[in-house]
Amino acid sequence: MSDLGNTLFWLRLVQLVLAIPLLAIVGQGIVHFLARAFGQDPKVNFFYRLLEVVGSPVTRLARFIAPKFVADRHLPLVALSLLAVGYVWTMIAIANACIGAGLPVAQCLQAN
């Protein structure tokens, strides 16, 4: 059971590391939409810039991965897609680890 506990710990840690910039980029999109709706430039909004700083490492990684014909303004969408795929992949890995140990997923996550 200790091996399952360690596996779940590391998978949850990866999930947390993916969730922080994922939610920051989603929040950045929401603030962008609200700022435009109220006639403000999003670049001068404090919260937009704060969320941009949190999501910028993943956005830079997306620039490195994406082909050169992808415009820079679309890079947050590429980063969001990469993070979402990674998050779902981690969720599936957690479920597989629980099922591999012979436990239902809900019981496995409550016990550990």
Contacts in CASP RR format, 6 or more apart in sequence:
PFRMAT RR
TARGET T0000
AUTHOR 0000-0000-0000
METHOD contacts of the structure
MODEL  1
MSDLGNTLFWLRLVQLVLAIPLLAIVGQGIVHFLARAFGQDPKVNFFYRL
LEVVGSPVTRLARFIAPKFVADRHLPLVALSLLAVGYVWTMIAIANACIG
AGLPVAQCLQAN
1 101 0 8 1.000
4 97 0 8 1.000
4 98 0 8 1.000
4 101 0 8 1.000
4 108 0 8 1.000
4 112 0 8 1.000
5 112 0 8 1.000
7 97 0 8 1.000
8 94 0 8 1.000
8 97 0 8 1.000
8 98 0 8 1.000
8 108 0 8 1.000
8 109 0 8 1.000
8 112 0 8 1.000
9 112 0 8 1.000
11 90 0 8 1.000
11 93 0 8 1.000
11 94 0 8 1.000
11 97 0 8 1.000
12 94 0 8 1.000
14 90 0 8 1.000
15 87 0 8 1.000
15 90 0 8 1.000
15 91 0 8 1.000
15 94 0 8 1.000
18 83 0 8 1.000
18 86 0 8 1.000
18 87 0 8 1.000
18 90 0 8 1.000
19 87 0 8 1.000
20 54 0 8 1.000
21 54 0 8 1.000
21 55 0 8 1.000
21 57 0 8 1.000
21 58 0 8 1.000
21 79 0 8 1.000
21 83 0 8 1.000
22 80 0 8 1.000
22 83 0 8 1.000
22 84 0 8 1.000
22 87 0 8 1.000
24 51 0 8 1.000
24 54 0 8 1.000
24 55 0 8 1.000
25 51 0 8 1.000
25 55 0 8 1.000
25 58 0 8 1.000
25 59 0 8 1.000
25 76 0 8 1.000
25 79 0 8 1.000
25 80 0 8 1.000
25 83 0 8 1.000
26 80 0 8 1.000
27 51 0 8 1.000
28 48 0 8 1.000
28 51 0 8 1.000
28 52 0 8 1.000
28 55 0 8 1.000
28 76 0 8 1.000
29 76 0 8 1.000
31 42 0 8 1.000
31 45 0 8 1.000
31 47 0 8 1.000
31 48 0 8 1.000
31 51 0 8 1.000
32 42 0 8 1.000
32 48 0 8 1.000
35 41 0 8 1.000
35 42 0 8 1.000
35 45 0 8 1.000
35 48 0 8 1.000
36 42 0 8 1.000
42 48 0 8 1.000
43 49 0 8 1.000
55 76 0 8 1.000
55 79 0 8 1.000
58 79 0 8 1.000
58 82 0 8 1.000
58 83 0 8 1.000
59 75 0 8 1.000
59 76 0 8 1.000
59 79 0 8 1.000
61 79 0 8 1.000
61 82 0 8 1.000
62 75 0 8 1.000
62 76 0 8 1.000
62 78 0 8 1.000
62 79 0 8 1.000
62 82 0 8 1.000
63 72 0 8 1.000
63 75 0 8 1.000
65 78 0 8 1.000
65 82 0 8 1.000
66 75 0 8 1.000
66 78 0 8 1.000
70 78 0 8 1.000
94 105 0 8 1.000
94 109 0 8 1.000
95 105 0 8 1.000
97 108 0 8 1.000
98 104 0 8 1.000
98 105 0 8 1.000
98 107 0 8 1.000
98 108 0 8 1.000
98 109 0 8 1.000
99 105 0 8 1.000
101 108 0 8 1.000
103 111 0 8 1.000
END
